[in-house]
């Protein structure tokens, strides 16, 4: 039974989309790390506040899915989970997804965490661009996750490594819906 899931992958891979699907299908509490980390006006939470929010959210339910790439809180996320899903898609897939998502968010003026919004300037011309972030962190994330998953510290995790969105979808389709 999948009851405490951590989803990781490069920005734009589809962590949140997968988490929302799993949350509904398996009746899991959805914990989005970005929503806990970001404050209004793109201000970051302090480490203490962020950790406190994570601890509170993981105590809401015995069954949850956490999604995000915040390495400094692995002791609160990976350690509390029984399953880790790594969306290890190609760089071209990830970049296409992050660009498409960003454009759609700009056009729709979608409100993100704490009411923040992506802007055309920030996405395409800022050094804080999510597109640049995804591009620059892609290789290091692969290396980090490979190293961490070989560590005895995370031997308790059941790991699902998906290389393509199609593999992920086949696996999702194989899951039975959980009913309370």
C-alpha distance (Angstrom), angle and dihedral (degrees) to the residues before:
residue distance angle dihedral
X1 . . .
X2 3.78 . .
X3 3.78 106.5 .
X4 3.82 109.0 141.8
X5 3.77 110.7 36.9
X6 3.80 131.4 176.8
X7 3.82 117.6 -164.1
X8 3.80 119.3 -161.3
X9 3.79 136.1 172.0
X10 3.77 140.9 120.5
X11 3.79 118.1 -55.3
X12 3.79 107.7 -79.7
X13 3.81 96.3 24.5
X14 3.80 93.4 115.7
X15 3.80 104.4 -98.9
X16 3.80 95.3 143.2
X17 3.80 94.2 45.1
X18 3.81 91.0 50.7
X19 3.81 92.0 44.6
X20 3.80 92.2 52.5
X21 3.80 90.8 49.5
X22 3.82 92.1 48.7
X23 3.80 91.2 44.7
X24 3.79 91.1 57.2
X25 3.80 97.4 38.0
X26 3.82 96.0 46.1
X27 3.83 100.0 28.8
X28 3.80 93.3 -116.8
X29 3.80 128.1 160.1
X30 3.83 106.2 -110.4
X31 3.82 114.6 -131.9
X32 3.80 113.4 -174.4
X33 3.79 109.2 -169.8
X34 3.81 93.3 -158.1
X35 3.81 89.3 58.7
X36 3.81 89.7 53.8
X37 3.80 95.1 43.8
X38 3.81 104.5 45.7
X39 3.79 123.5 73.6
X40 3.84 126.8 -172.4
X41 3.81 116.4 -59.4
X42 3.81 90.6 24.7
X43 3.80 92.0 -72.2
X44 3.81 114.0 159.2
X45 3.79 121.8 -125.5
X46 3.77 116.2 -116.1
X47 3.79 113.9 -103.0
X48 3.81 89.9 -111.0
X49 3.81 93.6 50.4
X50 3.81 92.9 44.9
X51 3.80 92.4 50.8
X52 3.80 90.9 47.3
X53 3.81 91.5 52.3
X54 3.81 91.2 49.8
X55 3.80 92.5 49.7
X56 3.80 90.8 49.8
X57 3.81 93.1 48.9
X58 3.81 94.2 48.4
X59 3.80 89.4 52.6
X60 3.83 93.7 54.0
X61 3.79 91.2 78.8
X62 3.79 139.9 4.9
X63 3.80 87.4 -133.4
X64 3.79 119.5 60.7
X65 3.78 147.8 139.9
X66 3.81 118.5 -139.4
X67 3.79 121.4 -164.3
X68 3.78 130.6 -173.0
X69 3.79 145.4 75.0
X70 3.78 105.8 -104.3
X71 3.78 104.1 140.7
X72 3.80 96.6 -176.3
X73 3.81 91.1 66.6
X74 3.82 99.4 47.3
X75 3.80 88.3 116.8
X76 3.82 87.1 64.7
X77 3.78 98.8 37.9
X78 3.79 113.7 30.1
X79 3.79 91.8 33.3
X80 3.82 93.2 55.2
X81 3.80 94.9 48.2
X82 3.78 131.4 85.8
X83 3.81 95.1 -161.8
X84 3.79 133.9 41.6
X85 3.79 123.1 -165.1
X86 3.79 115.9 -163.7
X87 3.79 116.2 -164.0
X88 3.80 96.7 -155.3
X89 3.79 98.2 174.0
X90 3.80 124.9 162.3
X91 3.77 118.9 -84.2
X92 3.81 90.7 -113.4
X93 3.82 92.1 55.5
X94 3.79 92.4 46.7
X95 3.79 94.2 46.9
X96 3.80 92.8 47.8
X97 3.81 89.9 50.4
X98 3.81 96.2 47.0
X99 3.82 92.5 47.7
X100 3.81 92.9 46.4
X101 3.81 92.3 46.1
X102 3.80 92.3 48.4
X103 3.80 93.5 49.9
X104 3.81 91.6 48.2
X105 3.81 91.1 49.3
X106 3.81 91.4 50.2
X107 3.82 93.4 48.2
X108 3.81 94.3 45.6
X109 3.82 93.3 40.3
X110 3.80 86.6 -133.1
X111 3.78 114.3 -165.9
X112 3.76 110.8 -127.9
X113 3.78 130.8 -174.6
X114 3.81 114.7 -20.7
X115 3.80 89.9 -2.0
X116 3.81 94.8 -62.0
X117 3.79 120.1 150.2
X118 3.77 133.6 -160.0
X119 3.79 114.4 -120.1
X120 3.78 130.8 -155.7
X121 3.80 91.0 -117.8
X122 3.81 95.0 48.0
X123 3.81 93.7 46.4
X124 3.80 98.1 45.0
X125 3.81 108.9 21.5
X126 3.79 108.5 25.8
X127 3.77 127.6 93.8
X128 3.84 83.8 -131.0
X129 3.82 90.9 60.9
X130 3.79 113.5 145.1
X131 3.80 87.5 -143.5
X132 3.80 91.8 56.9
X133 3.81 89.5 43.3
X134 3.82 91.7 54.1
X135 3.81 91.5 46.5
X136 3.81 95.1 48.0
X137 3.81 97.6 42.6
X138 3.81 97.8 43.1
X139 3.82 97.9 91.4
X140 3.80 95.8 37.7
X141 3.83 91.8 51.3
X142 3.81 91.2 54.2
X143 3.79 90.4 50.5
X144 3.82 93.8 45.5
X145 3.80 95.3 48.3
X146 3.80 91.9 47.3
X147 3.81 91.0 51.8
X148 3.79 95.7 43.8
X149 3.79 94.1 47.6
X150 3.80 90.4 54.4
X151 3.81 90.1 55.1
X152 3.83 118.2 104.4
X153 3.81 86.6 -132.3
X154 3.81 89.1 74.5
X155 3.80 99.4 36.1
X156 3.82 88.8 112.6
X157 3.81 91.5 68.3
X158 3.78 123.1 100.5
X159 3.81 100.1 -141.4
X160 3.78 127.0 -150.9
X161 3.80 112.8 -171.0
X162 3.78 114.3 -167.6
X163 3.80 119.1 -170.0
X164 3.81 97.2 -177.8
X165 3.80 136.8 29.5
X166 3.82 86.8 -119.8
X167 3.82 91.4 59.9
X168 3.79 89.4 50.2
X169 3.80 92.0 49.7
X170 3.82 93.2 49.4
X171 3.80 89.6 51.7
X172 3.81 91.9 46.6
X173 3.80 91.1 50.3
X174 3.82 89.3 52.9
X175 3.80 93.2 57.9
X176 3.75 119.5 97.0
X177 3.77 117.6 -131.9
X178 3.81 112.8 -105.2
X179 3.78 116.1 -131.9
X180 3.80 122.6 -164.5
